[in-house]
């Protein structure tokens, strides 16, 4: 495996000269402009910057949801340009957890069934999948709501369900788009402690897009973006105190 520049930490994500544009001709809008980035295993990296600077585009490429135009994007040792559409589906199903800003919960399924979906897609039996789903919902303060429908929850509770679904299959890469946007400070702390636990496990990495300054204290590294490039990368000071508590 490739090591991080200047150290021995192994690289989970490597981007070199990454470009991505939307539209064509005079309507073409560059989103990424030759971006370089390394993310190591065991890191929680937070991407900050103004809306429209390319943060969500970047994590969508890392998660193999979007194709990049040019440059290199290597995830878990695989060059995404060399993967077929079926290969990318398999990568996402097995190794990627994605927390969408819009939640994307299935309205007709209970919370437990929503969270079970990644496990079922990977061939886990329904009984085991629901048990694991119940366990992670309990950790996120929703154990008593496992049989509720998404419509019966607040926005913040739905966000926690989306996070549970992203983590339940123990992905090696987790990408989050504004995971605390609908959460109060107390709930956000609990969620970030759980995400840090995931990041610190062997062969895991997390990338979080955020405008929430309250959670920057949890980052191992804070990367600032502007106009499709990285303008600054600074070491964070991750909080390690256990603030987990019962949630409403």
Secondary structure, DSSP 8 states (H G I E B T S, - for coil): --B-TTSS-BEEEEEEEEEEEES-GGG-EEEEEEEEEEEETT-EEEEE--TTSSHHHHHHHHTTSS--SEEEEEETTEEGGG--HHHHHHHHHHHEEEE-TT----TTSBHHHHHHHHHHHTT--HHHHHHHHHHHHHHTT-GGGTTSBGGGS-HHHHHHHHHHHHHTT--SEEEEESTTTT--HHHHHHHHHHHHHHHHSTT-EEEEE---GGGGGG-SEEEEEETTEEEEEEE-----S-------
